[in-house]
Amino acid sequence: MNDCKARHLGAQKLAPETQMMHYGYKPSLSEGAVKCPQFQTSTFVFDSAQHGKDFFNYASGREPLPPGEEPGLIYTRFNNPVLEILEGRIALWDEADDCLVTASGMAAISTSLLALSKPGDVVIYSEPVYGGTDALLSSILSQYQVSGIGFCSSEGAEGLAKALEQAKAIGPVSVVFLETPDNPTNQIIDIRACADLIAAVEQDEKPVFIVDNTMYGPIFQKPLEHGADVCLYSLTKYIGGHSDVVGGACSGRSEVIGKIRGFRNIMGTTMDPNTAWLIMRSLETLKVRMQASSSHALKVAEYLRDHPTVEAVLYPAFLADDDPQAEIFKRQCSGCSSTFSFAIKGGEKEAFAVLDNMQIAMLAVSLGGTETLIQHPASMTHSCVPEERRAEIGIGENLIRISVGLENPEDIIADLEQALAKA
Ligand SMILES: *Cc1c(COP(=O)(O)O)cnc(C)c1O
């Protein structure tokens, strides 16, 4: 009989890709259906008034959940079977105690930063950071007297050390937020070295260390293993993987995830059950999709590296052995995802000529889908970053970002060949 909570078979610890087909789902509760049905409902019936009272007491934290009891289903903004199964499955990939899913990646970021910060606090973040995160930190959180201090991802842990020093004059640090490898320049930050710096901060409450793992996770990087407190995703990218849904997630220790969940349930940034169901389906193919697109991207990156019109390929597996980032990459990542950037000879005009002539790759932002997407960071995803700052962090007018999909890589190479010939 299938045990929906099995994580071992005898002495064998089951791999996450095995468990994506069963974990957390009990067929006997759903007429024997092999697949978890959609629970397309906004609310749930209580067995008795006492049950309803108990469920509310547990959900609000007025009473602790008795050992061995499950928190009852109340209302889909708080919980739903599909959401709970999806959360359990994402937690398995990250080897986390707990996980929560949200309506978008930005919902995961904004809900966590608001849940963990109060007026007077400082949030430290690496740059470049996702555009929405940048806008949240630079214009929205300042309305609530939460200030942001950025540091260049190329400076790594040393940059964080300087930012922590700078924060001392402003206020306590509530959150340190990293994106590594960064997007679009693929600089690698040492998560372990940052965790050590954060552990040494002298404050009443230690800063919470969040890593946005959208670019490499969970297949090629597991930040919790290297000392992060929270591993965060835009599920819209590789995990959803088909460019058809928007979602987010955070996983980590129960107490920090519980705090963020409390905010999510009240602010209403919960994921809807239909999206959760689609993402659960995506999880069954996550590993094969990420491995295949990664091997395709390697072929495309190798082709570009040897192309006379290409100035540089920003791809971590190509780091020279004596580059200090090469050692961090080897220790922290088990491979490269399929999104990387390359600089061509010339500027915006030449970059646009390549983009406008691609026949198979689609000219669109986002990444991690089954189809190849290509875009120009300086004028699109990172156009909000002031020009001088873009130059400092390496987002030139000649930089192109590509997210290689599941097409035959030779076809993508042929597409680049004809488009580069026109630049
Ligand atoms: C896309 C993205 C986000 C935002 O996610 P949404 O699902 O679009 O809200 C956050 N971080 C990174 C690294 C991203 O690529």
The ligand as an ORCA input file, in Angstrom:
! r2SCAN-3c Opt
* xyz 0 1
  C      10.686     36.546    -11.763
  C      11.495     36.716    -10.553
  C      10.922     37.213     -9.375
  C       9.485     37.669     -9.290
  O       8.599     36.627     -9.483
  P       7.083     36.814    -10.009
  O       6.571     35.428     -9.982
  O       7.170     37.429    -11.372
  O       6.400     37.726     -9.053
  C      11.731     37.312     -8.264
  N      13.032     36.954     -8.282
  C      13.612     36.487     -9.416
  C      15.060     36.113     -9.382
  C      12.875     36.357    -10.585
  O      13.468     35.907    -11.684
*
